[in-house]
Amino acid sequence: MNSLIRYQVEDGLALITLARPPVNALGQTLRAAVLDACQRAASDASVRAIILHGDGKLFSAGADISEFGSAASFAAPSLPDLLSRLTQLDKPLIAALSGLALGGGLELALACGYRIGEPSLRLGLPEISLGLLPGAGGTQRLPRLIGVAPALDMMISGLPIDANRALELGLLDRLAASADTLVEAARAFALDLLGDLAPARPQTPFAEPAASVAEDFFQQYRQTHEPRWKNRLAPRLVLAAVEAACVLPLQAGLERELALFKQAEDSAQSAALRHLFFAEREAGRIPGIAEDIALRPVARVAVIGAGTMGGGIAMNFANAGIPVVVLEQKSEALERGLANVRRNYESSVSRGKLNAEQLEQRMQLLVGTLDYADIADADLVIEAVFEKLEIKQQVFRTLDEVCKPGAILASNTSSLDVDAIAAVTRRPQDVIGLHFFSPANVMRLLEVVRARETAPDVLATTLRLAKRIGKVAVVSGVCFGFIGNRMLEPYNREAHRLVLEGATPARVDGVLTDLGLNMGALTMTDLAGIDVNFLVRDSNRSAFADDASYYRVGDALYSLGRYGQKTGRGFYLYEGRQRRDDDEVVALAERLASELQVERRLIGDAEIHDRCLFMLINEGIQLLDEGIALRAGDIDLVWTNGYGFPAWVGGPLHYAEQLGLDKVLDGIHRYRDSLGTYGQRWFQPAPLLERLVAAGKTRIEKI
């Protein structure tokens, strides 16, 4: 038998085991092997029922994603064809599900007549995260099995459900006592079916799925959900496929699903999301660091600072079951910080994300202290104090004295020189930057800043730990602002300057949100705090001392105490989170433009788009050329996970490739020539961009 499959017959039962580690991805070779094995069992007169299960800890995590977008995706037998043929077997086919049954793996289980799972099983259809929809019968068979509303929820959310919920919905027929007894339970289930003379395929509970929802269900669903889908194609295609399940017979519905899947697979959005999928897996591979490097143990963590950021950082580790000591200077600040953490957990309980017992378990892992001696045995210490170099350096001098040898000392700085922080210690090899993004307990991005002397095992340990706490970790070298905030500077610069030149804040932000960003640059400045933006800019003022024009609007708002949402006034007026335009900001920009002799004019959407986005892209390419970022994909991960850049666009550099690198370069040249001295100062193309275009390259890579 094929090495991807194990096949045995006992007591009239054919046991077919998927054995393609690590996740039993349903690539062409495994699909062919499954078909051969099932046909063999079907033609064997001694076989009365067939059990399909996965080797090791899981059934199947789905299709082979590397095949998408290529001929291999539908190489014979295609997954839809394989599953259709399985539904035609005249013997009971039982899927014994362990660990994960996701995507194509769950569709394979749906093609079986019966399903049994184990308690830790998770089942889901996450194709939407790749800009796809289930394309092997999931949108047609699942609504007929569990009803339209829960099926649609699984596909639109992409989130897995647990075994108990699956049993409740009817997605599972039985639940084994444990993963270890799953196969035996499946055998017993098969014998029970044979004893009861059960049909090869039972009647589905919702043979007419439309009857499971109200007549106006799809109309109401669109009205409710489409506004938050923005420009995303995949949710609309999922909805269309499920709607087809309600108006078409199964075979016609399968054909409609396949057409919609191919539309999604061929889309630029799916290509962008697949780019990010592979970029995330590549981000943890660091040149020169072996995958089997010995890691430092991290069993206890300390966080210096109990403010919003420090508390959020501490929650990440408590959530992962790692004890955390939170240190503050004053008892009032410590009590306030721990109380905020509890409130955050209580909010999760109220939203059904946690239960009360889990809340208390996590709070018990958090201990507050005012004494540095209490963090002496921590394996990892993360400083999260005020963003000022001298203050952080003093903290690290103290850590150097009190922390045990081999402890990893990390700074949560968002822009400061990690080499300068490490230099005040006698152990610079143990120092690293861990830039969490606010709110730290929610945001997935973690910039891991590798200082000049950071030891390889320190870097490797923090990357592994980032996975443990659910973060997307991207390695950055040391420079002002690292990857994300350094790119934010020219992006923000153009947004501010465009307001000075005549665009309203709403017009600037509207162009950016039309692309799919969560919020525009000026709204983001108001949210983060104009005061914070001022202080970061002020600490780097020498970089633009010869041109004081673009930040004058931001400086003026700062001097007026208009700090953004927190004060109710910034680039916009706020009532709670409701934002309104403010004519005073336009008048302020007009006055400042007059003082600076900046001509105000009508500015079109294309110019707003190009100036903000091309400068963002240009800075990213420069970071790659300097070696601050290791890969173009790393830069895209930073901006999609930390700054609200739409994942379905793929990140700034992937977007540049879709626009055309020559178009980006031409645009930079155009504004350099048309914007006078300002253009000559700021619109300087990255040398790597020029080299790529000159070489006829369409992909961004170091050359």
N, C-alpha and C positions, 0 to 999 in steps of 0.2 A: 504493500500500500504506500501511497505518497507519504514522504516524511513529514508533511504538514498536517497529516491526519493519522490518528490511531483508530483502528477498527477491530472490534471483537464482537462475537455473538455468544450470548449466554442465556439459557432458558427461553429461547425464542425472541430475545431482545437484542437488537443491534445497537451497540454503544459506539458512537462516533465522537471522537475527541478532537477539537481544534487545538493544534499545537504549533502555532506560529508566534513565538515570543517576540516582544514582551507583551503585546496587547491584542494578539489575534486579529490584526488589521486585515480586512477583507479585500486584499488585493487580488489580481487576476489569478495567480497561482493557487491561492487558498480557495477562491470561488470554484475553480475547476476541480480541486480536490474534494470539496464538499459535495459537489454535484456527482462526481464519480462514486463516492462512498454511499450517498443516498440511493443512487440508481442500483448499486450493487445490493443494498439491503432490500430495495423494492422487488428485485428480481429473484431473491433467495426465498424459496418456499418455506424454509425453516424459520424465517424472521417474521414475527407477527406484529412487532412495533419497533419504532426507532427512537433512540434517545440521543440528542445532540447537546454536547456540553463543552466547556472550555477547559483547557489544561491550566493547571496552576490556580491562581486566585481570581481570574476573571473569565467571563464568557467572551465578549468582544467589545472593544472600544470603538468599533465602527469601520468605515471604509479606509482605504489607504489614501491619505490626503495628498501624498506626493503624486498620485495619478490624476488628480483633478486638473482639468484644463488640457489634458493630453489624450492621445488615442487610447491609452491604457485604461482610462476611466470607463470605457464601454467595450473593452476587449472581451471577447466571448470566453466564458459566459459572463455577460454583464450581471450586475447584482439584481436589477429588476427581472431579467430573464431567469436567473437562478431561482429567485424566490417564487416566481410564478410557477415554475416547474415543481418546486417543493409542495406548493398548494395542491398539486394534482396527484400526489402520491395516494395510493389506496390503502395505506396502513397508517395507524396513529403515529404522528411525529411529535415528540415531546421535547421542548427546549428546557434544559436544566440550567438555570441562570445563577451565576455566582459573581460577586465583585461588581463588575460593570457590564451593563448591556446598553450601549449608547449608539446613537445614530444608526448606521447600517447594521450594527449588532442587534439593536432592538427591532429593526425591521426584519431581520432574519428570524427573531423570536416570534414576531407577529405572523410570519408566514407558516409557522408551525401550528398545528391544531391545538396544542395544549402547552401550558407554561407552568413551571414550578421554580421557586426561587429560595434563597437563603436569607437570613435576617439582615445581613449587612449589605445586601444587594442595592445598587442604585441604577435606576433606569431613566433614560432621557433621550430626547431628540435635539441635540445642540447645533444642528446644521446652520441655524440662523447666525451663529457667531462667526461663521465663515462666509456669510452672505449667500447662503444656499437654503434650500428647503429639503426635507426628506424626499429622496427621488427613487426609492425602491419600494413604494407602496405605503409608506408611513402615513401620508396625508389621507389615504383612502381606507386603509385597514384599521387604523387606530380609532377614528370616529365611529366606525361600525362596531368596534369592540367596547369602548367606554363612553361613547357619546361625544357630541361635537364640542361642547364648551370645555371639558377637561382636556380633550385632545388638543384643541387649539391653544389652550393655555400652555401645555407642555412644549408645543412647537414654537410659539411666539416668544416665550420666556427663555427657552433653551435650557432651563434648569432641570436637573434630575429630580426624581421623586424616590422615596425609600420604599422598601419592600412592603411595609404595612399599608402605605397609601396605595401601592399598586394592587395589593390584594383587595383593598376596600373598593377600588375602582373596577375591579374585574380584569385588570391587566394580567394578574397572576391567578391561576386556579388553585394553587396550593403553596404552602410555605413549609420548607423543611426546618427541622429543629436547629440545624447549624450548617455551616459550609462543609464541615467534615462529613456530614451524613447526607449531603445533597444527592449524590449519585444513587445511594441506596434508597433514598426517599423517591427519587425519580423512577427507579425500578419498581418500587411498590405501587407508585401511581400508574405506571404502564400496565402492570398486572391487574390492577383494579379496573382500568378502562377495558381491558380485554375481557375480564370476567363479567363486566356489565354490558358487553357487546356494544361499546360506545362506537360511534362513527369515526372515521378518520379525521373529519373536520366537523365540529359541532356547529350548530346554527349560531350566528353572531347575535348578541343581545340587541344591537341597534342596526338591524338589516336595512332599515330606512332611517339613516342618521338625521335627516331633516326633522323627523318627529321628536327629536330630543331637545329642540330649541324652539323659541317663539318664531313666528313668521318673519318678524322684522329684526331678527337677531343680528344678521350680518350688516344691515344698515346702521343699527345702533352701535355695533362694534367698531365700524369705521369712524363714525362720528366721535367716539370716545378716544380711540387710540391713534388715529392718523396724525393729529397735530404733533405728538411726541416722536413719531417716526421720522419727521423731517424729510430728508431726501433719500432715505433708505428704501431700497427696492425689495429686499428679501421679505420683510414682514408682509408687504402687499402681495407678493407671490404666494406665500404660505396661505394667506387668507383666501386667495383665489383658488388654490388647490383644494382647501377644505370645503369651500363653497361648491366646487365641482363634485365633491363626494356626496353632496346633498341633492344634486340635480341629475347626476349621471349614474348609470349602472357601473358596477365595479370595473369592468374591463375598459370602458370608455374613460372612467375616472383615472385609471392607471396611465392611460395614454396621455391624458391632459396633464397629469402630474409630471410625466417624463418631459413633455414639451416645456413646462414651466421650469423644471430643474435645469434643462439645457440652457434656457434663457438666463437663469441665475449664474450658472457655471461660466458662461461666456461674458458676463458683465465685468466692467472695470471695478465695481464695488467688491465683488467676490475675489478678484485678483488681488485687490488691496488688502483685504482681510486675511487672505492666505499668506500674503507677504509678511504681515505682522505675526501670524501664527509661527512661521518658520524663523522669523527674526527673534522672537522670544526664546525659542529653543537654542538659537545660536548665541544669544547674549551671554550665556553662562560659560561659554568656551573661551578661555583666555589664552592667547599665545604664550607659550613658555611655561605654562602651569599644567602639570599632568593631572588627568582626571582622578588618578588614585593617590594624589598627594595626601599625606596625613593631616587631618584637621585638628584644630584645637577644640577641646571640649567646652561647650557652653551650657552649663546647667543652672547658672544664676546670673541675673542681669541687674545692673544698677542704672538708674536714670537721674541725672543731675538737673533739677528744675521740675517743678510740679505745675507749671503753667499749662496753657492749652496744648502746646506742642509736646511738652514733657509727659503730660497725662496721656495724650493720644499714643505716644510712642510706647509707654508702659503697657497700655491696653493690648497692643499687638502681641507682646510676649505672654501676658496673662492668658490671652485667648488661645495661645498655643500650649498652655500648661506649664510655662516657664516662670518660676518665682522672680519677682522684681522688687528691688528696694528703690524707693523714690526719695531723693534727698533735696531738702530745701534749707534756706538760711533761717527762715522765721516760721514759727508754728502756725501762724495765721495763714500764710501762703500755702503751707503743706496741707492743712485741713481743708482749705478752699479747693485745692487741686484734687485731693482724693474725693471730695464731695462731688466735684464735676465729673470725675470718672464714674462714680456711682450713678449719677444722673444719666450719663450716656448709656450705661447698662440698663437702667430702668426704662429708658426710651426704647431700647431693643426688646425688652420684655413686653412693653405695651404694644409693640408692632408684631409680636409673635415670633421674633427672631431668637429669643432666649426664653428659658423659663426661670422661675425664681431661684431654683436650686443652682442652676448654672451661674446666675448672677453672684450668688454668695460664694460659690467655688472660685470664681475669678477674683472677687474682692479679697478673698483669703490669701491669694497669691501675691497681692500688692501690700507692701509694708512701707510705711513712711518713717523717715528719720531726719534728724537735724545734725547728725554726727557722722563725719567722714569715716570714722572707725568702723561703722556698720556696713561699709561697702568694701572693706579690705579683702574679702574673699570672693568678690564678684569676678566672673570669667569675662564679662563684657560690660564696660561702662560707657554710656552714651551721654555726652554733655548736650543739654538743650537750654542754654542760658541766653541772655540778651546778645543780639548779633553785633558785637563789637569785639575786635581782635584782642584788645588788651584784657578784657574781661575773660574771654575764653582762654587766653594764655595763662592767666592766673589760676583758673580752674585746673588746667592741665599740669601746672607746676605742683598743685596739691595732689592731684591723682598720681603723679610720678612718685610722690612720697608715700602714699598710703596703699596703693593697689599692689596686689601680689605679683610676683614675676610671671610673665606670660599672659597677663590679662590684656585683652584687646581694649584700647582706649579710642573711642570714636567721638567725633564732633558732628553735631547736626547742622553745622553751618550751611547756609544757602548760597554763599558767595565768597567767603573769606579764604585766605591762603592756608590750606591745610599743612603745607610744608612749614610755614611760619609757626603754626600751632605745635606741630611735632617737634620743632627745633628747641622748644623750652623744656623738653623732657630728656631724660637719659636713655630713653627707649624709643626712638623715632620709628623703629621697625614695627612697633606694636600699634602705631597710630594710623587711623584711617578716617575718612569722612563718610558718614551715613546720613545723607540728606533726605529725610522724610518730608512728605508733602502734606499740607494741611487740608482737611483734618487727617491727622496721621493714622488714626484707627480706621479710616475709610479708604483713603487714596492708595492705589495699588503701586504707584511708582516709588522706587527707592534708588536714588543716585548714590552709587558706591564710588567714593573718590579715592583713587589710588595715589597716595603721596609718593614723593621721590624715593623714600626709604621703606615704604610699607612692605612687610615680608610677604612672600607668596602664600604662605599658609594662612596669614591673616586675611588676605583677600579671598582666598578659597573658602575659608570658614564663614566669612560674612555672606558670601554668595549663597552657600548652602543654607545658612540660617535664614536668609531672605525668603527662600522657598518655603521653609518651615512655617514662617509667619504670613505666608500668602502674598508676598510682594513680587513685583516684576523688577528685578535688579538690573541696572545698567551701569557699567563701569565707565568712569570719567577720569581724565587726568586733571591736574591742578591748573586752573586759570580763574579769572574773576567770573563768578556765576556758573562755573562748570558748563554742562551742556545746555540745560534748559534755560536758566536765567541769563546766560550770555546771549542766547538766541532771542530771548524775550526783549533784550535791550533795543536792537534795531527795529524789531516789530513794533514795540511801543513807541519808539522814536518817530516812526512814520505816522502812526495814529495821532500822536500829539501834534506833529508838524502839520498834518492835513487839517486839523481843527484851526490852527493858526492861519492857514492859507485859504480857508473859506468853507470847508466841509463841516457839517454839524456833527456832534458826537454820535447822534442816532444814525446818521447816514454812514459814518465810518463803521460803526458796530454792525449795522444792518447788512453791509456787504459781507462781512466776516461770518455772521450767523447764517446768511444765505448759503454760504459754502458748506455749512454744517457744524461750525465751531459751537461749543456749548454757550459761549458768550463772546462778545466783542472785546477788543483790547481795552477800551475805556471802561466798560462795565467791569471787566476783570480788575482793573486798577482800583475802581471804587470798592469792589468787594475785598481785595487784599488790603486796601488802605492807602490813600494818597500819601499819608505820613510815612508809611513803610516804604513806598516807592521812592519818596523823596530821600529818605535816609540811605537807601541802597545806592541811589544815583549820586548822592552827595559824597559817599565814600569812594566813588570812582570818577569824580568830577574831572580829574586830570586828563582822563581819556578823551574828553571833548571840550577842553577849556578854550580851544580856538573857535568854537561855534556855540554860543550860548542861546541860540534861538529856539531850538525845538522844545526844550524843557521849560520854557518860560511860563506856559500856561499851567503846567503842573506845579511849578514853584509858587505861582500866584495863588492857586487854590490852596496850597499848603499854608501860605502866609495868612490866608483868610480863615483858617481853621476848618476848611471844607475837606474832611478826610475821607469822604465816601459814605458808604452805607452806615458805618458806625456813628456818624454825626448827622445823618439824614441829608447831607449835601455834599456833592462832589462834582463830577462831570454832569450828574443828574440830581434831581430831587427825589427823595425817598419817603414814602409813608409805609413803614414796615419794610416789606420786600418789594412793594409796588414802586416802579420807577417811572418818573416823568421827565420830559425834556425841560431844560432851564434856559430861558432866554438870556439870563445874566451871564452864563458861560459864553454864549455867542458874543455878547457885548464885550466881555473881558478879552476874548480872542481878537476882536476887532481893534480894541484899544492897543493891545500889545503888538499886533501886526503893524499898526501905524507907527508906534515907537521904534520898531525894529526895521521899518521900511520894507516889510514883506507884503507883496501884492496879494490881495484877496480876490478870488475868482470862483466861478462855478467849476466844481470838480466832479467828474463823472465816476460811475461805479467801477469802470475798468481801471482807472488810475488808482483808486483806493485799493482795489484788489492787488494790482501789480506792485505798488510801492510797499504795502505791508508784507505781502507774501513773498515777493522776490528778495526783499532784504532778510526776511526770516530764512529763506532757503540759502541765500548767499552765505550767511553766517554759519549755517550748519555745514556747508561744504568747506568753509575755511577751518572749522573745528576738526573735520575729518582730515584735512591736509596737514594740520598741526599735530595730529595724533592724540588730541584730547579725547576724541571719540574713536573707537576701534572700527566701527562699521556704520554705513549709512542706515542700516536697519536699527542700530542702537539709538540713533537720533530720532528715528520715527517712533520707536517705543517710548522715548522720553516725552515726546509731544502728544502722543495719543493717550498715554496713561497719566500724565501729569498736568497737561495744559488745555485739555478739552478739544484738541484737534480731532476731527472726525475719523474714527477708525476705518470707516468704509471709504475714505479717501486715501488711507494708507500711511499718513504721516507726511510732513513737509517735503522730504526728499523723494519719496515715492511719487508724490504729487508732481514734483518738478519733472520727474521722468515721464509722467503722462502728458504734461504740458509740452515737453520738449526742452531739452537743455539749451538748445540754440535760441528758443523763444525767450527763456529766462535771461540769457546773456544779452540778447538784443534789447530787452526791456530795460535792463540795468544801464546799458549804454545810452538808450534814449533819454532816460531821466537824468543821467549824468550830464547830458548835453543841454537839456531843456530847463533845468532848475537852477541855472546860474552857479554862483559860488557854493550854495548849499549842495547842489548836485555834484559838483566837483569834489566837495569834501566827503560826502557820504556814499555816493553811488560808485564805489570802486569794486569791480568784480573780483571774486576770489580767484587767485591764480589757478587753482585746480579746476574751477569751472571753465576758465579759458582753455586750459589744456584738454579737458574732456571734449569740448566743442570742436577744437582744432583737430582732434584725433577722430572725430566722427562718432564718438561714443554716445550711447543712449542711456547707459546705466551709470550711476554715480559710484565710483570706486577710486581708490588711490592709484595714480599713474605717475 
